Amino acid sequence: MCVFHGCLFPTIYSIPNPPPSSGHQCNSLPLAGRAGQLASFKANTLAAAWTGVQRQEVVCKRLDDNSIVQNNYCDPDSKPPENQRACNTEPCPPEWFIGDWLECSKTCDGGMRTRAVLCIRKIGPSEEETLDYSGCLTHRPVEKESCNNQSCPPQWVALDWSECTPKCGPGFKHRIVLCKSSDLSKTFSAAQCPEEGKPPVRIRCSLGRCPPPRWVTGDWGQCSAQCGLGQQMRTVQCLTYTGQASSDCPETVRPPSMQQCESKCDSNPISNTEECKDVNKVAYCPLVLKFKFCSRAYFRQMCCKTCQGH
């Protein structure tokens, strides 16, 4: 009996044994003997998660033992077409898409890593749509977790640089470098940290060119004369900006280290026993008075009479 598309063929044909390999061909058999064929559905689902297609395969079978033989034993004109029908037409259920974990935010002392988690539904062989998280009925996978929770080894911690010393010209900056725990709560000996990774503790620096040496003067000393004209001295030194002695100051602008001075004489009145007179009646006494030299002890003594009262 032959079944095709659910229909029954009442005629049963007997097919002789296959011809020997003497070269007998299919078309040498009676036509009725080649009409026996059975068409059956063979599921061939293209996709299990979206609408697929089942194809019907048509084969040539013997009527006596239902074994499959070559197609040339059957009448080609009676071969039914290979049909197909849709299958798995129901919508695909949403499912979670889980991406790969990204790199951990820290290499030690506990970091975080994340991954993409989406609720998607396939709507075609190469097409899908993204749904809200509520669209997926199963438990939502985690998107974030801790990682690299092991403690970090001790590390070098450098404090701030000092000011450049000296204030001008080439100099150095200094700073303190400590071996600390990763959370900076503990200080270890320098041997606990790798020596090759230790930051420098001193660097060269410069705040610009230093000012040139200059002449520096001291205060004037006491006048050498207790009365009248004399001299007074002071120190004059060539010093750098740091106060060091130098020989680079120009002599053309060197301040004087000595100057003339005058001390006031006591103007006690001449005693009555001593006569006030101009000595030898010098001719320049009028000039002493004219040029106001009477305040000087020498001229006052030599021109006592002329300077009296002045």
Secondary structure, DSSP 8 states (H G I E B T S, - for coil): -EEETTEEE-----------TTT--GGGS-GGGG---EEEE----S-SSS-EEEEEEEEEE-TTT--EE-GGGS-GGG-----EEEE--S----EEEE------S-SSS-EEEE--EEEEEEEETTEEEEE-GGG--S----SEEEE--S----EEEE------BSSSSEEEEE--EEEE-TTS--EE-GGGS-GGG---SEEEEE-S-----EEEE------S-SSEEEEEE--EEEE-TTS-B-S-S-GGG---SEEEEEE--------TTS---BGGG-TTHHHHHHTT-TTSHHHHHHBHHHHTT-
